[in-house]
Amino acid sequence: MIKNAQRGITLIETIGALALGSLILVGMTAMIDASVDDAKGQQAALQQEQVANAASRYIAANYADLVTATTAAGGAVAVTLAQLQTAGFLPASFSATNAFRQASCVLVRQDVASRLDSLVATFGGTAIPDRDLPLVAMLAGQGGGYISAAVPGTARGASWELVTTNYRNVACGGTVVLTGAAANDGGHLVSSLFHDGPGQLSQDFLYRNAVPGRPELNQMNEPITMAGDGLVALGAACGANAALAMDGTSRALLVCGTDGLWQSATASSWKAPVATHLALPTTGNTAGDVRMVTDVNRAFTYSGTGWVAIAVDQSGNMSMEGTLTAAQVATSGNVAALGKVSGVGGVEGNWVKGVYWLEGPSLYINAPIAPGTACHIPNGSGGHSLAIGTFSHDGNGQLLACMAPDNVFKYQNGTLTP
């Protein structure tokens, strides 16, 4: 008998191929679903981290108001996502829900007086499966955690655990965020902001706003050093905003004036005294600066090119109501007085003129002259030296006078002999 070779695919082989294909399809579907879940979890974690960072900055900027609000409420208060957007800590285009359609809310309370603790919690939407929660929370940044359906009354993070009792039954935008029930709280993300409160790390930051009961948070304990744009030039443009800076040359403190220019913060031209005139600074000066030189007890002002003693008025005159005392007074012009000019040692000059008279118990002429000596001689400037009437004496003390018309010295009898 002749046997024919079998051709084609048997039913058993077909069933086996279909079974294998089904297994592969199921596996691929599971892989795709897992990949989608991973992507959703990553997106949810990223959004949670962004909201937590925004909440941290919002609390720092509005700390005093939140302390007042939590004190008045006697418990936790809610900060909505819309408030974070309005304050500029999140963009207006930021999504209101995460990849699981869960909304976010910041729950803030006072743990102790003037110290705020906060939870950023998601609510509503679709619960994240318990198997995925730890991984998603781990990707949510510092302080990230979760609430599982298995233990709905406790929030857990990598290094912290918190019973949510003090944060429950607080409405956020009209919806209660946490209730402690598995159906409501389970499968949601939370982030703790305890590490950002002023109760911790407060020594590392200078707070811009007042913190009730914590004045040390607005206090610097070290000098503030200036560099870069903090060093400016006196008189340079500074804009319209109030600002402080330091003069890059003199290191003086400057303020931005209402005229839009950097000016001295002390609003005074008086500078630190120096010991001697040689110690007056040659750089870093501004016209009008004044310094005392202590070894001579005298003030000097900077003219723009050098230091000038302060001694006269705007016309170059010096006036005083009291007494001027000096070792020596020298003048290239006249000395005028409404009263008397007197001297203990005498008043000396090339000539002394009295408009009306000279008066005294005696008149001493210390240089004798011979009779017949010429006088009233033209001096080349329109006048005459030794005018007619000038008195002198001869070697014997006999009085002589300059007489006209001869213009010589004669005795009182009008001759050249006594």
Residue pairs with C-beta under 8 A, 6 or more apart in sequence:
37 129
37 132
39 99
40 99
40 100
41 99
41 128
41 132
41 135
41 136
41 139
42 136
42 139
43 98
43 99
44 98
44 99
44 100
44 102
44 122
44 128
44 136
44 140
44 189
45 136
45 137
45 138
45 139
45 140
45 141
45 144
45 189
46 139
46 140
47 95
47 98
47 99
47 104
48 98
48 104
48 120
48 122
48 140
48 141
48 144
48 189
48 191
49 139
49 140
49 141
49 144
49 191
50 90
50 94
51 81
51 84
51 90
51 104
51 106
51 120
51 191
52 120
52 140
52 141
52 142
52 143
52 144
52 191
52 193
53 141
54 84
54 89
54 90
55 79
55 84
55 89
55 106
55 118
55 120
55 191
55 193
56 193
56 196
57 89
58 79
58 83
58 84
58 87
58 89
58 106
59 66
59 79
59 106
59 108
59 116
59 118
59 193
59 196
59 197
60 196
60 207
61 87
61 208
61 209
62 87
62 209
63 116
63 198
63 207
63 209
63 211
64 209
64 210
64 211
64 212
66 77
66 79
66 108
66 116
67 110
67 114
67 116
67 211
67 212
68 212
69 77
69 108
70 76
70 77
70 108
70 109
70 110
70 116
71 110
75 109
75 166
75 170
76 107
76 108
76 109
76 166
76 167
76 170
77 107
77 108
77 109
77 170
78 105
78 106
78 107
78 108
78 170
78 171
78 172
78 173
78 177
79 105
79 106
79 107
79 108
80 105
80 106
80 172
80 173
81 90
81 94
81 96
81 103
81 104
81 105
82 173
84 90
84 106
85 91
85 92
85 94
96 103
97 103
97 124
97 125
98 104
98 122
98 125
98 189
100 122
100 125
100 126
100 127
100 128
101 124
101 125
101 126
102 122
102 123
102 124
102 125
102 126
102 188
102 189
103 122
103 123
103 124
103 125
103 172
103 173
103 175
104 120
104 121
104 122
104 123
105 120
105 121
105 122
105 123
105 172
105 173
105 177
106 118
106 119
106 120
107 118
107 119
107 120
107 121
107 167
107 170
107 172
107 177
107 178
108 116
108 117
108 118
109 116
109 117
109 118
109 166
109 167
110 116
110 117
111 117
111 194
111 197
111 199
112 199
113 213
114 198
114 211
114 212
114 213
114 214
115 197
115 198
115 199
116 197
116 198
117 192
117 193
117 194
117 197
118 192
118 193
118 194
118 196
118 197
119 155
119 162
119 164
119 167
119 190
119 191
119 192
119 193
120 190
120 191
120 193
121 147
121 155
121 167
121 177
121 178
121 188
121 189
121 190
122 188
122 189
122 190
123 172
123 175
123 176
123 177
123 178
123 184
123 185
123 188
124 175
126 187
127 149
127 186
127 187
127 188
128 136
128 146
128 187
128 188
128 189
129 187
130 148
130 149
130 150
130 186
130 187
133 146
133 148
133 187
133 189
134 146
136 146
136 189
137 144
137 145
137 146
137 156
137 157
137 158
137 189
138 144
138 158
140 189
140 191
141 191
142 195
143 157
143 160
143 191
143 192
143 193
143 194
143 195
144 157
144 158
144 189
144 191
145 155
145 156
145 157
145 158
145 160
145 189
145 190
145 191
145 192
146 155
146 156
146 157
146 188
146 189
146 190
147 154
147 155
147 156
147 164
147 178
147 185
147 186
147 187
147 188
147 190
148 156
148 186
148 187
149 182
149 183
149 186
149 187
150 182
150 186
152 180
152 181
152 182
152 184
152 185
152 186
153 163
153 164
153 165
153 180
153 185
154 161
154 162
154 163
154 164
155 161
155 162
155 163
155 164
155 190
155 192
156 162
157 190
157 191
157 192
160 192
160 194
162 192
164 178
164 180
164 185
165 180
167 177
167 178
168 176
168 178
168 179
168 180
169 176
169 178
169 179
170 176
170 177
170 178
171 177
176 184
178 184
178 185
179 185
194 200
195 201
198 207
198 211
198 214
198 217
202 214
202 216
202 217
205 217
206 217
206 218
206 219
206 220
207 214
207 217
207 218
210 218
211 217
211 218
226 245
226 246
229 245
230 245
230 246
231 245
231 246
231 247
231 248
232 238
232 245
232 246
232 247
232 248
232 254
232 262
233 247
233 248
233 249
233 262
234 247
234 249
234 250
234 252
234 254
234 262
234 263
234 264
234 286
235 261
235 262
235 263
236 261
236 262
237 260
237 261
237 262
238 245
238 256
238 257
238 260
238 261
238 262
239 256
239 260
240 260
241 256
242 255
242 256
243 255
243 256
244 253
244 254
244 255
244 256
244 265
245 254
245 255
245 256
245 262
246 252
246 253
246 254
247 253
247 254
247 262
247 284
249 283
249 284
250 284
252 264
252 265
252 266
253 264
253 265
253 266
254 262
254 263
254 264
254 265
255 262
255 263
255 264
255 265
256 262
256 263
257 263
269 286
269 288
269 289
269 290
269 301
270 290
270 291
271 289
271 290
271 291
272 291
273 291
273 292
273 293
273 294
274 280
274 281
274 291
274 292
274 293
274 294
275 293
275 294
275 295
276 293
276 295
277 293
277 295
277 296
277 300
277 307
279 293
280 291
280 293
280 300
280 307
285 302
286 302
287 302
287 303
287 304
288 301
288 302
289 301
289 302
290 299
290 300
290 301
290 302
290 310
291 299
291 300
291 302
291 307
292 298
292 299
292 300
293 299
293 300
298 309
298 310
299 309
299 310
300 307
300 308
300 309
300 310
301 307
301 308
301 310
302 308
311 318
312 318
313 319
329 335
335 341
341 347
352 358
363 391
365 391
365 392
365 393
367 392
368 392
368 393
368 394
368 395
368 397
369 392
369 393
369 394
369 400
369 409
370 394
370 395
370 409
371 394
371 400
371 408
371 409
371 410
371 411
371 416
371 417
372 408
372 409
372 410
372 416
373 408
373 409
374 407
374 408
375 385
375 386
375 387
375 388
375 390
375 402
375 407
375 408
375 409
376 384
376 385
376 386
376 387
376 388
376 390
376 402
376 404
376 407
377 384
377 385
377 386
377 407
378 384
379 385
386 402
387 402
388 402
388 403
388 404
388 407
389 401
389 402
390 401
390 402
391 399
391 400
391 401
392 399
392 400
392 401
392 402
392 409
393 399
393 400
394 400
398 411
398 418
399 411
399 412
400 409
400 410
400 411
401 409
401 410
401 412
402 408
402 409
403 409
403 410
403 414
408 416
410 416
411 417
411 418
